[in-house]
């Protein structure tokens, strides 16, 4: 059981890391990309746009805390 706990703890720390809001933002961007890709609209621009918004926002929050 300890193996499974350590395994999931590693993946949680790897994916979520220090800022859970970034992980949620990326997950939302991927879900929106999937939804848009199912239509006839090009969806390649959604994830890069999300990164352009999420990264500075996360950086600003980190600087403001410190």
Backbone torsions as a table, in degrees:
resi	resn	phi	psi	omega
1	UNK	NA	-33.9	179.8
2	UNK	-63.3	-35.3	178.3
3	UNK	-60.2	-46.2	-179.0
4	UNK	-66.4	-39.8	178.5
5	UNK	-62.0	-46.2	178.9
6	UNK	-66.1	-37.3	178.8
7	UNK	-61.9	-50.1	-179.4
8	UNK	-70.8	-32.1	176.0
9	UNK	-65.1	-38.6	176.8
10	UNK	-62.2	-49.2	-177.5
11	UNK	-66.6	-36.4	176.1
12	UNK	-62.5	-47.0	179.8
13	UNK	-66.1	-36.1	-179.9
14	UNK	-68.8	-43.2	-176.9
15	UNK	-82.1	-48.8	-176.2
16	UNK	-82.6	-46.0	178.3
17	UNK	65.0	-138.3	-176.6
18	UNK	-85.6	-22.3	-173.4
19	UNK	-129.3	102.7	-177.9
20	UNK	-67.6	-24.0	-177.9
21	UNK	-67.9	-32.3	176.3
22	UNK	-67.0	-42.3	178.3
23	UNK	-62.2	-40.9	178.1
24	UNK	-66.8	-41.4	178.5
25	UNK	-61.2	-42.0	178.6
26	UNK	-68.0	-40.9	178.2
27	UNK	-63.1	-40.7	178.1
28	UNK	-66.0	-42.4	178.8
29	UNK	-61.7	-41.1	177.9
30	UNK	-67.1	-38.7	178.2
31	UNK	-66.2	-41.3	177.8
32	UNK	-65.5	-40.6	177.4
33	UNK	-60.4	-43.8	177.7
34	UNK	-61.4	-45.7	-178.7
35	UNK	-63.3	-41.9	-179.6
36	UNK	-71.2	-35.9	-179.5
37	UNK	-66.0	-23.6	177.6
38	UNK	-73.5	-14.1	176.6
39	UNK	-96.2	-168.8	-179.9
40	UNK	-91.4	4.1	-178.9
41	UNK	-87.2	142.0	176.7
42	UNK	-69.1	134.1	-173.6
43	UNK	-116.4	7.0	-174.5
44	UNK	-64.7	-24.5	-172.1
45	UNK	-85.0	-9.8	-172.8
46	UNK	-71.5	-48.8	-178.3
47	UNK	-65.8	-45.7	176.3
48	UNK	-60.5	-36.4	177.3
49	UNK	-65.8	-39.3	178.1
50	UNK	-64.4	-39.8	178.4
51	UNK	-64.2	-39.7	178.8
52	UNK	-63.3	-29.1	178.8
53	UNK	-88.6	-45.2	-173.5
54	UNK	-69.7	-43.4	-176.1
55	UNK	-60.9	-52.9	179.1
56	UNK	-63.8	-34.7	179.0
57	UNK	-64.3	-44.1	178.1
58	UNK	-65.2	-41.7	178.3
59	UNK	-62.8	-43.2	178.8
60	UNK	-61.9	-42.1	178.5
61	UNK	-64.8	-39.6	179.4
62	UNK	-66.9	-41.7	179.0
63	UNK	-66.2	-39.9	-179.2
64	UNK	-65.7	-34.9	178.1
65	UNK	-68.6	-42.8	-172.2
66	UNK	-79.1	NA	NA
